[in-house]
């Protein structure tokens, strides 16, 4: 498999899941750095959704800078560490500015 790069949107097999976790084959945004992805055998990613966010839910950010077939949002609260074996083909890539905005949102959740 070609290198998995930070900022890429890729298909990922998220099953099995428990509770409210996003299940199935779905697009994810790769958040971890390229070196981590290569050396660890895992990636840190967050799920995307094409479902508009519910009013007042601040943990979802719109994706503007990609060629996804549908309007999509990053579900910042759905962060996971995944084996690279779960990661499939690239779907797109977001701009560095957008990636910085996602990381900033994640920092708000976990504290910086």
C-alpha positions in Angstrom: 0.0 0.0 0.0 1.2 3.5 -0.8 2.1 5.7 2.2 -0.8 7.0 4.2 -0.4 10.7 4.5 -1.7 13.3 7.0 -4.6 15.2 5.7 -5.8 12.5 3.3 -9.3 11.2 3.4 -9.4 7.4 3.0 -11.8 4.6 3.2 -11.6 2.7 6.4 -13.3 -0.5 7.7 -14.5 0.6 11.2 -16.2 -2.7 12.2 -16.4 -4.1 14.8 -17.7 -1.2 16.9 -19.4 -0.7 20.2 -21.9 1.8 21.5 -22.2 5.0 19.5 -19.0 4.5 17.4 -19.3 5.0 13.6 -19.6 1.5 12.0 -18.9 0.0 8.7 -16.8 1.2 5.7 -16.6 4.9 5.7 -14.3 7.8 4.9 -11.9 9.0 7.6 -9.5 11.9 7.8 -6.0 10.9 8.7 -4.7 13.2 11.5 -1.4 11.5 12.5 1.9 12.5 11.0 3.4 10.5 8.0 6.3 9.1 10.0 3.9 7.8 12.7 1.7 6.2 10.0 4.7 4.5 8.4 6.5 3.3 11.5 3.7 2.4 13.9 1.5 0.3 11.7 -1.4 2.4 12.8 -3.0 5.8 12.0 -5.0 8.3 14.1 -8.1 9.3 12.2 -11.5 10.8 12.6 -14.7 9.8 10.9 -16.5 11.8 8.2 -20.2 12.1 7.7 -22.5 13.4 4.9 -25.2 14.0 7.4 -25.6 17.7 8.4 -24.8 18.4 12.0 -27.6 18.9 14.5 -28.0 22.4 15.8 -25.8 23.3 18.7 -23.4 20.4 18.2 -19.9 22.0 18.0 -17.8 18.9 17.4 -18.5 18.7 13.7 -16.7 20.8 11.1 -17.5 21.2 7.4 -15.0 20.0 4.8 -14.6 22.6 2.1 -11.3 21.8 0.3 -11.8 18.4 -1.2 -13.5 16.7 -4.2 -15.7 14.4 -2.2 -18.9 13.4 -4.0 -21.1 14.7 -1.2 -20.9 17.7 1.2 -19.1 16.3 4.3 -18.3 17.1 7.9 -15.5 15.9 10.1 -16.8 14.3 13.3 -14.0 15.5 15.6 -15.3 13.6 18.6 -15.0 10.3 16.6 -11.3 10.0 16.8 -9.7 6.5 16.6 -6.4 4.7 16.3 -6.7 2.2 13.4 -4.4 -0.5 12.1 -3.2 0.4 8.6 -4.8 -2.9 7.6 -8.2 -1.2 8.0 -7.2 1.7 5.7 -8.2 1.6 2.1 -8.0 3.8 -1.0 -7.6 7.6 -0.9 -10.7 9.6 -1.6 -9.3 13.1 -1.3 -7.2 15.4 0.7 -7.9 18.6 2.7 -6.0 21.8 2.7 -3.4 22.4 5.4 -5.5 25.3 6.8 -8.5 23.0 7.2 -6.4 20.3 8.8 -5.1 23.0 11.3 -8.8 23.9 12.1 -9.6 20.3 12.8 -6.6 19.9 15.1 -7.6 23.1 16.8 -11.1 21.7 17.4 -9.6 18.5 18.8 -7.4 20.5 21.1 -10.6 22.2 22.4 -12.0 18.8 23.3 -9.0 17.4 25.0 -7.4 20.7 26.3 -4.2 22.2 25.1 
